[in-house]
């Protein structure tokens, strides 16, 4: 397989990204974040309801808010797993690109 083969490049780069992820996973797993009350309540509602498969990431965030969120007026402070933070950030980026 040639080094300029797109499949080879993708696998190589995917492997590098996976190794970065493994090293980062040892360093951190949760980050304290602040969310607005409407977003936090919407996520908790998805968690408590009969959510569709596409809403699983929202439901996980809602579960974390429900389990360990600390409400402070119109905000909630919660330690989220970095995976859910990454999924939410990627969704925001994809949304901006589609606009």
QUIQUI-V750904 format. One record per residue. N is the residue number from 1. PHI is phi in degrees with one decimal (* if undefined). OMEGA is omega as a letter, one per 40 degrees, with the letter a starting at -180 (* if undefined). Layout:
# QUIQUI-V750904
<<N | PHI | OMEGA> <N | PHI | OMEGA>>
This chain:
# QUIQUI-V750904
<<1 | * | a> <2 | -76.5 | a> <3 | -64.0 | a> <4 | -91.1 | i> <5 | -69.1 | a> <6 | -58.0 | i> <7 | -65.6 | i> <8 | -63.8 | i> <9 | -61.4 | i> <10 | -60.5 | a> <11 | -63.6 | i> <12 | -62.9 | a> <13 | -67.0 | i> <14 | -62.9 | i> <15 | -64.8 | i> <16 | -63.6 | i> <17 | -62.8 | i> <18 | -64.0 | i> <19 | -64.4 | i> <20 | -59.0 | i> <21 | -60.4 | i> <22 | -64.0 | i> <23 | -69.2 | i> <24 | -67.9 | a> <25 | -60.0 | i> <26 | -70.4 | a> <27 | -93.1 | a> <28 | -157.3 | i> <29 | -133.8 | i> <30 | -132.4 | i> <31 | -133.0 | i> <32 | -73.5 | i> <33 | -129.8 | i> <34 | -118.2 | i> <35 | -121.5 | i> <36 | -68.2 | a> <37 | -57.0 | a> <38 | -59.4 | i> <39 | -67.8 | a> <40 | -63.5 | i> <41 | -64.7 | i> <42 | -64.4 | i> <43 | -65.5 | i> <44 | -64.5 | i> <45 | -62.2 | i> <46 | -64.0 | i> <47 | -60.8 | a> <48 | -79.6 | a> <49 | -95.2 | i> <50 | -90.5 | a> <51 | -88.4 | i> <52 | -73.8 | a> <53 | -58.0 | a> <54 | -69.2 | a> <55 | -97.9 | a> <56 | -59.2 | i> <57 | -66.2 | i> <58 | -64.1 | a> <59 | -62.0 | i> <60 | -63.8 | i> <61 | -63.8 | i> <62 | -60.1 | i> <63 | -61.4 | a> <64 | -65.2 | i> <65 | -63.8 | a> <66 | -62.3 | a> <67 | -77.7 | a> <68 | -136.8 | i> <69 | -72.1 | i> <70 | -116.1 | a> <71 | -77.4 | i> <72 | -139.9 | a> <73 | 64.9 | a> <74 | -93.2 | i> <75 | -134.6 | i> <76 | -131.0 | i> <77 | -109.5 | a> <78 | -147.6 | i> <79 | -84.1 | i> <80 | -102.9 | i> <81 | -65.3 | a> <82 | -63.8 | i> <83 | -64.4 | i> <84 | -68.4 | i> <85 | -62.4 | i> <86 | -62.1 | i> <87 | -62.9 | a> <88 | -66.1 | i> <89 | -64.3 | i> <90 | -64.2 | i> <91 | -62.5 | i> <92 | -64.2 | i> <93 | -63.1 | i> <94 | -63.6 | i> <95 | -63.6 | i> <96 | -65.3 | a> <97 | -68.0 | a> <98 | -80.3 | a> <99 | -75.5 | *>>
